[in-house]
Amino acid sequence: MKEEIQQTKTLLADLVLTIHRFIAENISDHWEVQVLIKFLMLFGIVIALDLLIKMILLPIFSSYRDGEKYPFLKAVHTSGITRSVANIIALLLGNILFTAFFSIYHKETFSVLHRVYNVVAIVAVARMGLRAMKAVENYFFYKKDYYKIVALKAISETLKTIGIFIFIVVLISVIFGIQGTTILGSLGAITAVLVLVFRDTILGFMTSLHVATSKNLKVGDWIGIPKYNLEGTIEEINLLTTKIQNFDKTKSTIPTYDLLSTEIKNMQVMSESNTRRIKRSISFNIKSFRFLSPEDIEKLSKINLVADYLKIKKEEIAAERAGLQNSDLLINGRQLTNIGVFREYTFNYLKNSAHIDQEGTLMVRQLENTPQGMPLEIYCFTNDSVWVNYEEIQSDIFDHLLVASREFDLEVMQFTKI
């Protein structure tokens, strides 16, 4: 084995000597030109090795496309780890040629070029680390273990931050030839001062990274911040401050790190979906609630939106009360109420409105009784998110319902200050 290794080294040395003489005798005897030509040759060889290894590895992993059957192999391939493995193997093989090319004939430039080569190798390793974390997420995605995915995202963000720090330390160490312990020691001595002086900058930087990666907010979004009683559009997100154009044409500035630590309502989704929620109630006097007599039902049957409903209910109630004792008393057995029929009228009114999104949630419900009466809540979505149009649609709906309630002998509560 030792003899084979020695023979390989001898063969490599002879090959490098032959290349060096060919360049010196036929191209140029200037060392700058020789270094450039050799570096380009080395670059070409590394690229060729990288492509060759990829041609071997990629078809093997790409054949396992079934994520349910081969989740691990599928995760490795889709995350790009196989490409990173090819890069690193090509760089390791290239390092042998690099040493042979430059360590003997260009000792003066060897150390500088070797640092450059090492920087490329460190970037390749760091990239493989990021892809490895992505592979873990993909693995649990193909396994459909979504709870672990949520936890892994938080862990991966932390590991990325630590990894970036380690990457920077190693990079500085390689480029300037400084030991990593010296860098860490120097950072430890000034960390307290840096945190104190650049606290807002650091928090703003971390928040900006969070906003960029989470994609929860962006410039142009319509947001609301209850803490500051603000509602408007984001104009600018800087490292330290975020500017918001309020709807009253004023401008507000808040610390950027508040985007991470404060409750923020992003209402841009309403504009993008062109829908906006109506959640508003009308309070009725409970004393105005009553059972409907046959005469009341006959009268209300002329209202188109509840005519079919009353016809069906009238037949059902008549069938149920047919064999009931004391059926002349309305309280005995099942009966309709004016508030119940009005609730059905309100629901049908919304269902027939051209301004209400019929695909979204739509309901009319009673809320808990209060000393001010019983609230009847309207919950639906308009199909127009423009503020002016939304307010007009909402006002038209409640104008109609407040007046229509009189036809059902319902009393709307009106509060006055004493």
PyMOL commands that set and color helices and strands:
alter all, ss='L'
color gray80, all
select helices_A, chain A and resi 2-26+31-62+71-79+81-102+107-142+146-176+180-197+199-214+226-228+258-261+268-273+286-288+294-300+304-321+338-351+387-408
alter helices_A, ss='H'
color red, helices_A
select strands_A, chain A and resi 222-225+230-237+241-246+251-255+265-266+276-284+363-366+374-382
alter strands_A, ss='S'
color yellow, strands_A
deselect
rebuild
show_as cartoon
